[in-house]
Amino acid sequence: MTATRSPDPTAQHILRFCEMIVPGARPLLMPIRPSADSQPLDCFSNARQLAQVT
């Protein structure tokens, strides 16, 4: 199993999508920081646990 990667924000299909939603918009990469008790490569369980806490 491989980790999911963010799409290339300079890819043409990403730029076209952003332009379609908000003319003149540019994509931004948001920092992703796992919570202290997250388990590697277990996003569904991590999300479920985080949803119960917040």
N, C-alpha and C positions, 0 to 999 in steps of 0.2 A: 504494500500500500504506500502511495506517495502522498505527500502533503499538498494541499491545494495552494496554488499560487495566484496572486492578483494578476489581472490582465494588464497588458502593456498600455499605459494611458496615452501613448502616442500612436497607437494602432488606428488606422483610418476608420474602421467600423466603430470604434469607441468614440472617436472625435465626431463622426456623423451622428451617432446616437445622442451625444450631449448637445450638439447643435440643433437637433430636431426637438429636444425637450425645452432647452433654453438657448435661444440664439446668442452666440458670443460666449457661451459657457465653456470652461475648460475643465477636464477631469482632474481630480486630486486624489492622491493615495492617502488613505487614513492609516495611522499607526494601529497595529493590532497587538494588544498585549494580553496574554492569557491571565486569568485570575490565578491567585497563588495556589489554589487547590485543583486546578484543571489537570486532566490527564492527557498526555500527548496522543494525538490522532484519535480522539474520542469525542468529536464535536457534538454528537447528539446527546450523549450523557452530560457533557459539560454544559450545554445550553439548557437542558432540563433542570440541572442542579442550580444554575444561575437564575433561571426564571422562578424557581421556588424560593430563593433567598430574597430577591428584590420585589 
